[in-house]
Amino acid sequence: MTERERRVRRHAEFGQLDGLVHPSFDPAVHVISALEDSQMADWPRVDGLDFGFRAPLAYVWGAVDPSGVLHIIRLRYESGINTDAHIYAVHREEGCPTCWPGREDWPSDRWWDRRFREAEKCLTCKGTGRRTPEPYVRAADSADADARDRWAQLGLPTAAAKKARREGFAAVDRLLEVRDGKPGLVIHDHPSTAPLRTELAELAWRDPDAGDRSQLTVHRETEVVGADHAWDALRYLVMAARQQRLIEV
């Protein structure tokens, strides 16, 4: 029984349980204290990206610990911002704080020359220019080829995400299962991850009967109600991590 179900039973709290996409999601189990970068220095990384402008763009940073548990570390979730600004923000999140060149001249050649020059002499990152390891893959929505091209031009190449919703949500569901005392997926309790935690808790099937695991072959089960941008990015990340054999699911 999840913490949500306990509250309903003990305190007569009302909330939707039937028809949720991920009824097993429980913040008491799946949300943990955020770890320091130094604690994850050698963990393989994998990211997921769902493009957006009017709707939020969602960029999810993930890492896999030595026991095979997928950690969702950070989330960028912003709307109304142009592509170059998003790319800068991702570079900034991953960049070495000691030799970061600042925003002046972004994204011109002068900016890149300055970044490479500063990184070469940096004792903190030892020439990489990075605060965190390069991800094995950045899995992005394949529908927006122009956006993917721009991300690649500005130093963040992406791979076309596997978008099959049925397979993706089933993989996320399996990661949420608790086995040998721990789940296969945890989310760091960082302010940026709040939209993903909300979507996992509230996203529902348009047809509640489609939430029945016995109905996996029914096409209508892929229709959901509620914001799903961070969830989409998470699905892309999970499928890419599986393809890279970083997780077993």
Buried (B, 14 or more C-beta within 10 A) or exposed (E): EBEBBEEBEEEEEEEEEEBBBBBBBBBEBBBBEBBEEEEBEEBBBBBBBBBBBEEBBBBBBBBBBEEEBBBBBBBBBBEEBEBBBBBBBBBBBBBBEEBBBEEEBBBEEEBBEBBEEBBEEBEEBEEBBBBBBEBBBBBBBBEBEEBBEBBBEBEBEBBBBBBEBEBBBBBBBBBBEEEEEEBBBBBBEBEBBBBBBBBBBBBBBEBEEBBBEEBEEEEEBBEBBBBBBBBBBBBBBBBBBBBBEBBEB
